[in-house]
Amino acid sequence: MPTLGLTQPKNAVQVIRGTSKTFELTVTDESGGVVNLTGSRVIMTVKRELIDRAPVIQKDSAVGPAQVELSEPKAGKAKIYFDPSDTQTRDAREYLFDVWVVRASGE
């Protein structure tokens, strides 16, 4: 019989409601090579359900470095910043997120 307990998937992230959080990521290609983010746009969306059209939170490097900072673009590194106002009115629950990179070439 399986044991019951709180487990987190390997790719789970937690944010405590009403606090700040910084997500650091390194973008790699299919073969594991680092993607140069120079001139790229990084967008993170957070939704309640996969079918939702509008995200409850969206962070976009096009808005500015207060949301998403290309911290070391040549090394594929970016930081995504959540501030307390992003989460303070959200229900405590699991949310879905994704991160997209639009390269300078449009790819």
C-alpha positions as CSV (number, residue, x, y, z in Angstrom):
1,M,0.0,0.0,0.0
2,P,1.4,3.4,-0.9
3,T,2.3,5.8,1.8
4,L,0.5,9.2,2.0
5,G,2.5,12.3,2.4
6,L,3.2,15.7,0.9
7,T,5.5,15.3,-2.1
8,Q,6.5,17.8,-4.7
9,P,7.2,17.1,-8.3
10,K,10.8,17.8,-9.3
11,N,9.7,20.9,-11.2
12,A,7.3,22.3,-8.6
13,V,7.8,25.8,-7.2
14,Q,6.4,27.4,-4.2
15,V,5.6,31.0,-3.4
16,I,4.2,32.1,-0.1
17,R,1.3,34.4,-0.6
18,G,2.2,38.1,-0.2
19,T,6.0,37.6,-0.3
20,S,8.7,38.2,-2.9
21,K,10.2,35.4,-4.9
22,T,12.9,35.3,-7.6
23,F,13.0,32.5,-10.1
24,E,16.4,31.9,-11.7
25,L,16.5,30.0,-15.0
26,T,19.1,28.9,-17.6
27,V,17.7,28.4,-21.1
28,T,19.1,25.5,-23.0
29,D,18.3,24.0,-26.4
30,E,17.2,20.4,-27.2
31,S,20.8,19.2,-27.0
32,G,21.5,20.9,-23.6
33,G,23.5,23.7,-25.0
34,V,23.0,27.2,-23.5
35,V,20.8,29.6,-25.6
36,N,22.2,33.1,-26.0
37,L,19.3,35.4,-24.8
38,T,20.8,38.6,-26.2
39,G,17.9,40.5,-27.8
40,S,15.4,37.9,-26.7
41,R,12.1,38.3,-24.8
42,V,11.2,36.0,-21.8
43,I,7.6,35.6,-20.8
44,M,6.2,33.7,-17.8
45,T,2.5,33.1,-17.4
46,V,0.7,31.6,-14.4
47,K,-2.8,30.2,-14.8
48,R,-5.3,28.5,-12.5
49,E,-6.2,25.9,-15.2
50,L,-4.6,24.8,-18.5
51,I,-7.7,25.9,-20.5
52,D,-7.8,29.5,-19.0
53,R,-7.2,32.1,-21.7
54,A,-5.9,34.8,-19.4
55,P,-3.1,34.3,-16.9
56,V,-3.5,35.3,-13.3
57,I,0.1,36.5,-13.3
58,Q,2.3,37.4,-16.3
59,K,5.9,38.5,-16.2
60,D,7.5,39.9,-19.4
61,S,11.1,41.1,-20.1
62,A,9.6,43.5,-22.6
63,V,7.9,45.4,-19.7
64,G,11.3,45.8,-18.0
65,P,13.9,44.3,-15.7
66,A,11.6,44.8,-12.7
67,Q,9.6,41.8,-14.0
68,V,12.2,39.7,-16.0
69,E,15.8,40.5,-16.1
70,L,18.1,38.9,-18.7
71,S,20.8,38.7,-16.0
72,E,23.5,36.9,-18.1
73,P,22.1,36.8,-21.6
74,K,25.1,35.1,-23.2
75,A,25.0,32.4,-20.6
76,G,21.2,31.9,-21.1
77,K,20.4,33.2,-17.6
78,A,17.3,35.1,-16.6
79,K,15.6,36.1,-13.4
80,I,11.8,36.4,-13.0
81,Y,10.7,38.5,-10.1
82,F,7.5,38.2,-8.1
83,D,6.6,40.9,-5.6
84,P,4.0,40.7,-2.8
85,S,1.3,42.3,-4.9
86,D,1.5,39.4,-7.4
87,T,0.4,36.9,-4.9
88,Q,-1.2,38.6,-1.9
89,T,-4.8,38.2,-3.3
90,R,-4.4,34.8,-4.8
91,D,-6.0,31.7,-3.4
92,A,-3.7,29.1,-1.8
93,R,-3.7,26.3,-4.4
94,E,-1.7,24.8,-7.2
95,Y,-1.2,26.9,-10.3
96,L,0.2,26.1,-13.7
97,F,3.0,28.1,-15.3
98,D,5.1,28.2,-18.4
99,V,8.0,30.2,-19.6
100,W,8.5,31.2,-23.2
101,V,11.5,32.6,-25.0
102,V,11.1,34.6,-28.2
103,R,14.6,35.0,-29.7
104,A,15.7,38.1,-31.6
105,S,15.2,36.1,-34.8
106,G,11.5,35.6,-33.9
107,E,12.1,31.9,-33.2
